């Protein structure tokens, strides 16, 4: 089996480190690997905890650039095949054959892991499922962008993505509001810097909207989601779907129901998504269009999968129950 390096950047992550690193140890015991940790200036017990799991600990002076830290971690690895993880991503499942299959069958591609993202919505815990690019050969790929960094081919060419049999629970958007607010404000500082250089990038507007969503500032979230959707975006792109869903729920929180009803105009483009169909049911319901809401909720239950937990199950069925009760 080809050994791999698990590359991690960390700062003040003591509350996550034991759970995170022990999840790696538990699930990777039958595959050859090393853990490479790059600390970017921790003032807590992050490094001390990490030493219990690896001696490959390096230090990188933080320069407000996540890609710079990521790429430094790649350079510290002993092996060319890299799995990138964050300290708030706890591995819950790995089929270790997935590494050998990827390396032998798709050596020039990038592997995607599945994440269950925990967050708060309407005062309750919720989960959003996505896939992120995390496994690749460092001779072919590196990271770009100072925040919300992404994998790019060193030759600048497009690349194929392969789904890996890896699932992680992502808890980075849970916890005390004060901590989340600090994270969102730090993110926006870097995002606005990028926006100055790339004012026509809808992905940046989406991420700024996400930061304001974390800050519970629905007005600003709506503004930036709306700005992002002014561009010619691909409805099939995952971030575009998230932007539409985030925009719709923010409008509902603000009780701007008539404005949300304008989502009818993009129905054909997004009706392939259970999340969007369920959202339309909520929009129709808030606008008093009960029969149309019922149709959308019923349609949402026909989808096998949804990104937002419950968008194809308990959310529409609960609302259909309420409608029938009334």
MARROGU-782831 format. One line per 2 residues: number of its first residue (from 1); for each residue x, y, z of C-alpha. Coordinates in Angstrom, 3 decimals. Layout:
REM residues N
NUM) X/Y/Z ~ ...
REM end
This chain:
REM residues 326
1) 0.000/0.000/0.000 ~ 1.224/3.469/-0.875
3) 1.711/5.483/2.360 ~ -0.009/8.842/2.670
5) 0.536/12.047/4.649 ~ -2.396/13.557/6.539
7) -1.695/17.299/6.503 ~ -3.332/19.606/9.042
9) -3.016/23.294/9.888 ~ -4.015/24.336/13.392
11) -4.290/27.284/15.742 ~ -5.807/27.190/19.241
13) -7.669/23.956/18.580 ~ -7.191/22.273/21.964
15) -10.926/21.603/22.355 ~ -10.911/19.528/19.151
17) -7.446/17.938/19.016 ~ -7.925/14.758/21.050
19) -11.237/13.831/19.457 ~ -9.960/14.727/15.995
21) -6.616/12.922/16.170 ~ -8.023/9.883/17.937
23) -10.586/9.550/15.124 ~ -7.699/9.358/12.651
25) -5.870/6.800/14.770 ~ -9.000/4.661/15.099
27) -9.944/4.598/11.428 ~ -6.473/4.533/9.841
29) -4.886/1.754/11.897 ~ -4.759/-0.644/8.929
31) -3.245/1.804/6.443 ~ 0.301/3.300/6.419
33) 0.203/7.032/7.125 ~ 1.831/9.918/8.947
35) 0.261/12.952/10.588 ~ 1.796/16.320/9.694
37) 0.643/19.269/11.792 ~ 1.537/22.875/11.008
39) 0.774/25.195/13.905 ~ 0.179/28.829/12.956
41) 0.576/30.395/16.400 ~ -1.372/28.533/19.072
43) -1.422/29.991/22.576 ~ -3.185/26.991/24.157
45) -2.425/23.260/24.476 ~ -2.852/22.442/20.774
47) 0.791/21.510/20.193 ~ 1.132/19.594/23.475
49) -1.902/17.455/22.620 ~ -0.665/16.919/19.064
51) 2.653/15.527/20.356 ~ 0.774/12.548/21.763
53) -0.052/11.514/18.199 ~ 2.864/12.668/16.026
55) 6.374/14.087/16.142 ~ 5.938/15.798/12.777
57) 4.941/19.207/14.114 ~ 6.014/22.349/12.310
59) 5.473/26.060/12.869 ~ 4.390/28.645/10.319
61) 4.098/32.353/10.973 ~ 0.534/33.382/10.161
63) 0.362/35.827/7.234 ~ -3.448/35.957/6.718
65) -3.225/33.396/3.946 ~ -4.711/29.908/4.395
67) -3.267/28.612/1.131 ~ 0.245/29.615/2.179
69) -0.146/27.591/5.377 ~ -1.708/24.659/3.512
71) 1.055/24.588/0.900 ~ 3.705/24.742/3.622
73) 2.105/21.690/5.247 ~ 2.335/19.844/1.907
75) 6.032/20.650/1.722 ~ 6.573/19.167/5.197
77) 5.076/15.796/4.236 ~ 7.222/12.696/3.731
79) 4.916/11.271/1.072 ~ 3.451/12.641/-2.153
81) -0.130/11.481/-1.625 ~ -1.847/13.920/0.709
83) -5.076/13.776/2.702 ~ -6.000/17.228/4.037
85) -8.182/17.497/7.142 ~ -9.167/20.235/9.590
87) -9.147/19.881/13.359 ~ -12.923/20.312/13.587
89) -13.556/17.418/11.164 ~ -13.959/14.146/13.032
91) -13.646/11.053/10.851 ~ -16.601/8.734/11.343
93) -16.049/6.281/8.499 ~ -13.280/5.244/6.125
95) -13.051/2.300/3.778 ~ -9.258/2.184/3.630
97) -9.364/0.472/0.221 ~ -10.502/3.834/-1.138
99) -6.912/5.167/-1.010 ~ -5.361/2.317/-3.022
101) -8.216/2.406/-5.525 ~ -7.801/6.128/-6.065
103) -4.015/5.944/-6.376 ~ -4.063/3.055/-8.855
105) -7.135/3.958/-10.919 ~ -7.235/7.778/-10.798
107) -3.675/8.951/-10.073 ~ -4.145/12.320/-11.802
109) -7.448/13.233/-10.155 ~ -8.575/14.716/-6.836
111) -10.481/12.769/-4.186 ~ -13.582/14.162/-2.470
113) -14.586/13.331/1.097 ~ -18.141/13.543/2.429
115) -18.837/16.007/5.256 ~ -21.752/16.301/7.612
117) -21.695/20.013/8.503 ~ -23.364/20.846/11.803
119) -24.818/24.329/12.204 ~ -27.689/26.207/13.810
121) -30.857/27.063/11.860 ~ -33.869/28.733/13.441
123) -32.484/28.041/16.895 ~ -32.091/24.303/16.347
125) -29.156/22.135/15.340 ~ -29.157/21.116/11.702
127) -26.877/19.283/9.279 ~ -25.845/20.112/5.720
129) -24.073/17.467/3.616 ~ -21.404/18.371/1.094
131) -18.263/17.044/-0.573 ~ -14.852/18.703/-0.458
133) -11.600/18.162/-2.359 ~ -9.087/16.636/0.062
135) -6.942/13.839/-1.460 ~ -4.357/14.380/-4.184
137) -0.752/14.029/-5.283 ~ 1.268/17.101/-4.237
139) 3.363/16.825/-7.412 ~ 0.226/17.736/-9.363
141) -1.797/20.013/-7.067 ~ -1.561/22.801/-4.528
143) -3.827/25.359/-2.841 ~ -4.866/28.829/-4.003
145) -6.837/31.732/-2.402 ~ -6.105/33.353/0.952
147) -9.371/32.053/2.478 ~ -11.817/29.288/1.574
149) -8.795/27.960/-0.226 ~ -9.274/25.472/-3.038
151) -7.227/22.794/-4.774 ~ -5.770/23.782/-8.148
153) -3.668/21.848/-10.645 ~ -0.085/23.072/-10.863
155) -0.388/23.093/-14.665 ~ -3.541/25.236/-14.465
157) -5.706/22.660/-16.244 ~ -9.181/21.426/-15.202
159) -9.267/18.124/-13.342 ~ -11.618/15.278/-12.552
161) -12.959/14.575/-9.055 ~ -13.523/11.166/-7.502
163) -15.747/10.436/-4.497 ~ -13.902/8.625/-1.724
165) -15.429/6.353/0.906 ~ -14.614/8.795/3.722
167) -17.093/10.620/5.944 ~ -16.312/13.297/8.525
169) -18.447/15.245/10.986 ~ -17.652/18.969/10.643
171) -18.296/20.953/13.831 ~ -16.632/24.239/12.884
173) -19.908/26.171/12.759 ~ -21.176/25.163/16.190
175) -20.358/26.575/19.605 ~ -20.648/29.869/21.427
177) -21.872/32.782/19.320 ~ -18.905/34.931/20.405
179) -16.439/32.420/18.960 ~ -18.409/32.022/15.751
181) -18.636/35.801/15.411 ~ -14.855/36.132/15.701
183) -14.444/33.474/13.029 ~ -16.957/35.173/10.711
185) -15.361/38.594/11.157 ~ -11.897/37.163/10.459
187) -13.242/35.449/7.352 ~ -14.877/38.623/6.070
189) -11.726/40.654/6.552 ~ -9.943/38.317/4.130
191) -12.939/37.924/1.825 ~ -13.341/41.676/1.344
193) -9.637/41.873/0.554 ~ -10.138/39.249/-2.166
195) -13.262/41.044/-3.394 ~ -11.253/44.195/-4.037
197) -9.065/42.192/-6.396 ~ -11.893/40.114/-7.903
199) -15.080/42.240/-7.769 ~ -16.970/40.015/-10.218
201) -16.500/36.676/-8.470 ~ -19.919/35.350/-7.326
203) -18.252/32.769/-5.076 ~ -16.850/35.568/-2.907
205) -20.284/37.141/-2.524 ~ -21.608/33.735/-1.494
207) -18.928/33.277/1.171 ~ -19.476/36.802/2.539
209) -23.175/36.008/2.723 ~ -22.305/32.845/4.657
211) -20.264/34.871/7.136 ~ -23.152/37.265/7.760
213) -25.446/34.275/8.101 ~ -23.165/33.030/10.879
215) -23.410/36.463/12.480 ~ -27.243/36.216/12.317
217) -27.254/39.364/10.161 ~ -29.953/38.371/7.684
219) -30.105/41.788/6.003 ~ -26.453/41.721/4.964
221) -26.617/38.014/4.171 ~ -29.486/38.724/1.754
223) -27.592/41.571/0.159 ~ -24.479/39.513/-0.609
225) -26.351/36.368/-1.623 ~ -28.392/38.546/-3.961
227) -25.250/40.133/-5.413 ~ -23.794/36.700/-6.104
229) -26.920/35.564/-7.898 ~ -26.818/38.565/-10.238
231) -24.059/36.789/-12.148 ~ -24.428/34.034/-14.720
233) -23.921/31.150/-12.302 ~ -24.287/27.410/-12.798
235) -27.355/26.076/-10.911 ~ -25.609/22.701/-10.611
237) -22.647/24.172/-8.720 ~ -22.941/23.238/-5.064
239) -22.092/26.717/-3.782 ~ -24.798/28.228/-6.033
241) -27.403/25.864/-4.584 ~ -26.251/26.780/-1.064
243) -26.436/30.472/-1.961 ~ -30.025/30.167/-3.169
245) -31.083/28.184/-0.105 ~ -29.311/30.583/2.261
247) -30.897/33.566/0.515 ~ -34.356/32.043/0.690
249) -34.193/31.221/4.394 ~ -32.770/34.661/5.197
251) -35.709/36.300/3.400 ~ -38.119/34.137/5.393
253) -36.398/35.091/8.657 ~ -36.871/38.746/7.709
255) -40.529/38.074/6.848 ~ -39.937/39.360/3.330
257) -42.343/36.744/2.046 ~ -43.422/38.473/-1.155
259) -39.809/39.000/-2.158 ~ -39.074/35.327/-1.499
261) -42.008/34.444/-3.756 ~ -39.914/35.694/-6.687
263) -38.003/32.427/-6.414 ~ -40.799/31.102/-8.629
265) -38.835/32.673/-11.485 ~ -35.888/30.313/-10.969
267) -37.953/27.229/-10.157 ~ -37.141/25.372/-13.382
269) -33.418/25.865/-12.827 ~ -33.337/24.537/-9.263
271) -36.292/22.130/-8.988 ~ -33.894/19.162/-9.279
273) -32.992/19.849/-5.628 ~ -35.043/18.610/-2.658
275) -33.680/21.527/-0.648 ~ -35.050/24.068/-3.123
277) -38.410/22.338/-3.505 ~ -38.819/22.206/0.283
279) -37.858/25.882/0.490 ~ -40.501/26.730/-2.116
281) -43.062/24.914/0.004 ~ -42.149/27.132/2.960
283) -42.288/30.250/0.787 ~ -45.743/29.369/-0.556
285) -46.914/28.576/2.970 ~ -45.748/31.953/4.322
287) -47.571/33.644/1.443 ~ -50.808/31.849/2.270
289) -50.718/29.685/-0.867 ~ -51.500/26.510/1.025
291) -52.415/24.226/-1.882 ~ -49.237/25.093/-3.769
293) -47.213/24.633/-0.566 ~ -48.715/21.177/-0.105
295) -47.706/20.206/-3.651 ~ -44.111/21.291/-3.081
297) -43.830/19.548/0.289 ~ -45.205/16.351/-1.227
299) -42.758/16.607/-4.126 ~ -39.852/17.144/-1.700
301) -40.563/13.772/-0.072 ~ -40.016/11.999/-3.410
303) -36.309/12.846/-3.477 ~ -33.898/10.200/-2.221
305) -31.271/12.708/-1.061 ~ -31.046/16.242/0.299
307) -28.182/18.467/1.442 ~ -30.151/20.019/4.293
309) -31.043/17.344/6.828 ~ -34.797/16.687/6.702
311) -35.526/18.644/3.521 ~ -36.867/15.465/1.911
313) -38.313/13.918/5.099 ~ -39.317/15.507/8.389
315) -39.473/19.175/7.304 ~ -42.060/18.683/4.522
317) -43.983/15.970/6.395 ~ -44.238/18.122/9.525
319) -45.556/21.045/7.482 ~ -48.004/18.846/5.608
321) -49.259/17.636/8.977 ~ -49.728/21.234/10.132
323) -51.610/22.117/6.955 ~ -53.917/19.131/7.329
325) -54.484/19.916/10.983 ~ -55.588/23.453/10.116
REM end
